[in-house]
Amino acid sequence: MKCVICKGSDIELKTVDEQIRTGKDIILIPMNILVCSNCGERYYDRKAMKKIEDIRDKAKHQDLKIEEVGKVMRARAA
């Protein structure tokens, strides 16, 4: 398989954190997907997309068990 972006052939199965935004929050979902080692393009199969959609729906209905792993702070410009 060649990358559709950079035409590289170094595509590997990797564990990545997919991000879903819900309001001001971000939910990280660890997923095993194919990733181009050259440019970082991600390739999602139907199973991965279904998982993302299911978690997005559960988050929307507040039916998702999540844990806080840190905080993001923003400095105001002076």
Order of alpha helices (4+ residues) and beta strands (2+ residues): beta-beta-beta-alpha
